């Protein structure tokens, strides 16, 4: 199989251009009001901690930059809370989807296609920079963080979500159970069994296909292929110290974890009460939330 030797950031842009985040979460007419509303309902139903995290900031009248707006779900929430909103995406499809979401709900805001490592805004342009689940997909993430620092005004706030290294999702699922599962994929009935455990059948079959075509993967490549789809070109994870090191230029107010994704555990996950899911999320959750200020 031919190895793709293009720069990682180019492969990241192409990947998300083909599948904006959450764009596959609704079967309603794409880009319709019903489509966006359905995605919003599912997003906050599965991840109610997002709304709790957003409540950390008073958004009223704040100039807000969102890095990686996906299909505009959080964008609409921020605007509803009074934010003066600007969103960016590295890819065209996400930019168009977010802009359409604002149009169909008649919301004010600007969405642009830009690279987070080279923002086209003046120094001190924003009161808040928000980025949920994006920085860990940027190969040159230090440049993106430096740009966040530059475009924030003094005292401005940054609120980001990073994938958590010290999580059940990483340590148990991705680096142990899924590697074990890959070894048994060739056995009769393995795909059906893994599907019953909560993994999408198409994803399992794609992993099986890639396992037969690709050379042995590094841990980094394996991680990338097991976060946002088997063809995802780049992801990384952060523990508390690594997240603090990434955000070294800011004064960190919060570095905490949330979200245990029970769907990955099949019938066992469905049996867990919501209180148990929240408890697991607060100790070993997949989402590391960092809230910080520019000194």
N, C-alpha and C positions, 0 to 999 in steps of 0.2 A: 504493500500500500504506500502511495506517495505521501510523504510527510509535508504538512503545510508549514512553510518556513516564513510566512508573512509575519510582520510585527504583531505581537500579542494584542495591542490596542486595536489594530485594524480587524483582527478576528473577533474581538469583543464587540466592536461596532456592528459588524456583519451579523453576528449571532442575535443580538437584541433587535436589530432591524427586521429580522425575520419573525420574531416572536416577542413583542413588547411585554414587559412584566404584567402578569395577570390577564393578558388578552385572551387566553384560552379558558378562562373561568366562567364564561357564560355562553349559552346556546341561543341567546336572543339575537335579533338582527344586529350584526356588527356596527358599531359606531352610533347606535340609536340611543335615545334617552333610557329605554328599558335595559339595554345592554350595560350601560355604565352603572345604572342603579343596581342591577343584579350583581355586578362585580363588587360594588361597594358593600352590599349586604353580606356577601360571602366573606369578604376580606375582614370586616370588623366583627363578624360572628365568630370566625375562627381565631382571630387575633385581637381580642378586645383591649389588650394592653397597649395597642397603638394609640387609641383614644386617650387612655390614661397618661401615656407618655407625652402626648401633645398638650395635655393640660398643665404641664410644667411651665409653659410659656404663655404670657399674655400677648396675643398676636395682634390686638387691635391697633391699627395705624402703623404697624411695623412694616418696613420694606424687607420682604422675605425672598430669598433665593432658594429654590428647591433644586438640588442636583439629582437628576434621575427621576422624572415625574411619572414614568410608565404610561398608564392610561388615564392619569389625572385624578385618581381617587382621593389621595391625600391633598392634592391641590385644591379640590373643591371644598374639602373640609377646612383647610387653612383660610381660604377666601371667606367661607362662612363665618369664621371666627374673627374676621376683620383685617386679615393680612392684605397688604399691597403686594401682589404676587408676581414673581417671575420664575419660570421653570426652564430648565435646560435638560437636554438629552444628547448623548453622543451620536444617536442614530436618528434617521429621518422618520421612521414609522412611529416610534414612541412620541416624537415631537408632534406629529400630525394627529395622533390619537388623543393626546392631552389637549391640544388646541381645539379639537372637535368636542371633547367633553365640556370645555368651558363654553363653547358656542351653544350647545344644545341645552345647557342649563342657564344661559344668558348671564354668565359670570365674567367680571372684568379680570384681566390678567394677560400676561405675555408668556408664550412658550417658544423657545428658540433652540436650534440645533447648535450646540457648542461642545467642545472638549473641556472637561473639568480640569485638565492639567494646564490649560492655557485660556483662562476666562477672558472674555472681551468686555469686561466692566472696569470702571475706574476704581482706584483705591477707596476703601471706606464707603462703598455704594449701598451696603445692606446692614440692617439691624440684626437679622437672623439668617443663618444658613442652615437648611434642613436637608438631610439625605438619609433615607431609610433603605438600607440594604443595597447600597451602590458602591461605596468606597472599596469594599472587599473584592469587587470585580475590576478594579483599575490597576493594571500592572505597575504603573508609575505613580502609586498612590501618594508618595511623599510630595510630589509636585502638586497634586490635587489639594492636599491639606495646606500647603504653602499658599496656594491661590485662594483657598477659603479664608485663611488668615488675612491675606492682602485685601480682599473685597469687603471684609467686615469692618465696621467702624469700631473705634476703641470702645470697649465695654460691650460690644456685640456678642450675641450668643450663637453657639453652634450645637445642633442636636442631630446625632447620627446613630444609625444601627449598623453594627458589624457582626458577622457570624462569630459565634463564641467557641473557642477551642476547648474550653473546659465545660463541655456540654455532653449530654447523653447522645445527642444527634451526631456529634463528631466522634467522640471516643468509643461509643458502643455501636451505633448504627453504621456509620460510614467506614470507620477504620477496622471494624471487627465483623459485624454481622453481614454486611454487604459483601465484604471480601470472601467470607465463608459461603454466602449465597452464590457468588460467581462460580465457585468451584463445583457447585451441584447443579448448575443450570442445564448441563447436558443430560441429566438424569430424567427419565420419563416422569411427567407430572410436576416437575420442578417449577415451571412457569406458573401453572395454575395455583400451586401452593403459595408461591410468593405473592401472587395477585390477591389471594385471600388474606394475606398478612397486611394488605393495604397499599401495595405498590402497583402503579398503573401498568397494565399488561404491555402497552406499547413501549414503555420505558424499559421494562425487563427484557423484552425481545431485542431492543436496540443495544442494551448492554451486552447481551449474548452475541449479537452480531459483531460488535466492536472487539469483544474479547477474542474472537476468532480471526480478526483482521489486523489488529494492532500489535506492535511489539509490547513487551512488558512495560507497564506504566510506573512512573515514579509516584510517591505518595502525593505530591502536589497535583499531578495529572489525575490521579484517582479521586482526590478531593474535588477538583473542578468538575469532573464528570458525574459526581454524586451530590451536587448541590442544586443546580438549576437545570438539570437535564443532561443526558449522557453525551451530548455534543457541546456542552458548555466549555468554552476555551480557557476560562480563567476564574478561579475563586481562591480566596485564602481565609484563614481564621485567626482570631486574636484572643489571647487570654487577657486578664486584667492588666498585667504589666505591659504586654505588647500594645494594648490599646492606649495606655497612658503614654508610652514611648512615641506612638504615632502622633498623638495630640500634644506633644511636649510643649508647644508654643502657647498653649492655652491653660487657663486655670480650670481644672476639672471639678465640677460640682457633683457629678454623679457618674459612676461607672458600674452599672448593675445589669443583671440578666433577667430575661423573661422568656416565656413561650416554650412549652413542651408540646410538640406536635403529635398528638395521640393517634392521628390517622396512620402513622407508620407502624403501628403496633396491632393492627387488625382488630379482632374481637376483644382482645385484652385491653387495647386502648379505648374502645367504645364503652367498656365496663367501668373505666375509671371515672369517679365523680369529678365534677368541675373543680372542686376544692383541691383534690389530689393533683390534678393537672397544673393548677396554679402554683402549688407548693413545689412540684418538680421544676416548673419553669423558673421560679425565683431562685432556685439553688443551682440547677444544671440546664438552664434554658439555652435555646439556640440563638436568641437575639441578645447581643450585648449592646446596651444603650449607653451612650456617652453624651452628657450634657456639660458644656464648658463655655467659658467666656474668654474673649480676647482681652488680655490685660491692658 
